[in-house]
Amino acid sequence: MLQSLTDFIASISGEDGAKPFDESDYRLAAAALLVHVAASDDSFDEAERGVLLDALTQRFDVDPGEANALIEAAVSADREAIDLYQFTSLVNRALDDEGKRKLVEVLFLIGYADGKLTEFENNIVWRASELMHVSAQDRTEIRRRIRASIGDRG
C-alpha cells in the first residue's frame, strides 16, 4: 500500500526509479504520526505545516524539496492507516529511546502549533507514546516543557 504511494510520488516528482521514502523508511512513519496529530482537529493549517517542515528538515535530515514530498506521502499514509501501530512499530525498530522521546517532543510541538493542545491531540500523543514505550513520566515532562516554551492559550 505505502509502496505504491511512494512509487507514485517518485514518478510525479521526476525521479526515475528512485524512492526517497519507501515503506521501511522510519521518516515516513514518523511524518505520518505528525500529520495524524496535525489533522486531528480537522485543520492542517500553515502553522502546523511550518512546524512539520521544520521538524523534517532539522530533526530528520530531509532537504526542503523532499520534505514536501514526504508530507504528501505522510498525509496519504495517514488516510489509509488502520491504526497508529503500523507507524510506531517501524519507529520502534529505527529509533533508540532518545530518538523516540524527541519524536514525542515534535508530536507535542505540532499539537501546540496553534497555541493550544486539544484533548484529542493530547490523546493521540499519549497513545503513540505508549506504543513507542516512552514512559508516562517522560511524556508528561516533555509536554510540560513544550507547553512552557510555547505558551498554552487555553
N, C-alpha and C positions, 0 to 999 in steps of 0.2 A: 504494500500500500504506500508506504513512505518512499520506497524506491522509485515507483512510477512518478510520484510527485517531484522528486529531486531530478529525475531524468527530464521531465517536462520543463522545469525551471532552467536546467542547464541548456536545453535546446533553445529556449526563447532568449537566453542571455548570450547566445552565440558561442558557447563553449562546446566544442566538438568532442563529445565523449567524456569530458572532464566533469566529475561530480564532486563539487566542493563540500556538499553536506549530504552524505548518504545516511541510511537508516541506522548505521552503527556509530555515527558521529554524535558524541555526547552534547556538542554545542547545539545541535538541532533539538535534542530532548530538553536541554536547559532553556532554550529560547521558547519552546512550546509551553513550558511551565510558566515562564514570564508572561507570555501572551495570554495564557489562561487567566492569570491574575488581572492583567490589564483589561481584558474584555469581560471580566466577571460582572462589572456594573453596567453592562450593555453600552459601554462607551470606551473605545480605544482611541483616546484623543491625542493631540500633539504633545502634551506634557508627558504622557506615558510613553509615546513613541520615542521622544527625545531621551528619556531615561533608559529605555531599552536599547537605543542606538549606542548611547554612551557605554552601557554595560557590555554590549557585544564587542565594541571596538577596543575598550580599555581593559576589560577583565577576561575576555575570551579570545583575544588576539585575532579578531576578524577585521579585515580592512573595510572602510566605509562602503565601498561598492558591493562587497559580499554581504555586508550587514543587512542591506535592504532585501537582497535575495533570501537571506536566512530568515528575516522577519516574515516574508511572504510564505516561505515554506513552513514556518512555525505556525502561522495562522491556519494554514490548511491542515497541518498535522493535528492541531488542537481541535479543529472542527470535526475531524474524523476519529478522534480518540474516544475510547470507551471509558477510560479512567486514567488517573494520574500514574498508576503503577508502570505502565509501559514506558513512561519518561523517567520516572525515578529509578527504575531498575537499571537503566543504562547509565544514569548519573552515578549510581552507587558503584558500578563497575569501573567508572572512569576517574572519579574524584576521591581524594582522601578526605578525612574528617574536616580539615581546614577548608578545603575546596567546597565541601557541602555547606559549611557554615557561611562562606562567602556567597554562595548561591542563595541561601536563605536571606542574607542581607539584601541582595538585589531584589528578591521577591518582595521584601518589605518596601524597598525604595520605589518599586513600581506601584505598590499599593498606596503609598503616601504621595505619589506624583501630583495628585490634585489637592494635597494638603490634608486629606482625611482618609484613614483606613476604614473601609466599610466592614461590617461584621462578616459579610460573605468573603471579602478579600482575605481577612484575617483567618477565616476558616480554611480557605484553600492553602494558605501558607502553613497553617498548623498541620493539615493533612499531608502536604508534601514533605514537611519537616519530619513528621513521624515516619513516612515511608523511606526517607533518606537517613534515618537513625540519628537525627540531630536531636539532642535532648531538649526536654521542655525548658530546663534552666537556661540552656544556650539560646533557644528560640526567644524566650522572654527577655533575656539580656540584649539580644540583637534588636528586638522590637523597641525596647526602651531607649536604646542608643540612637536608633534611626528616628524615632519619634522626637527625641530631644533635639536632634540636629536639624530635622525638617520643620518641626512645629506642627502639631495636630490642631486643625481648626474646628474640630467637632467632637 
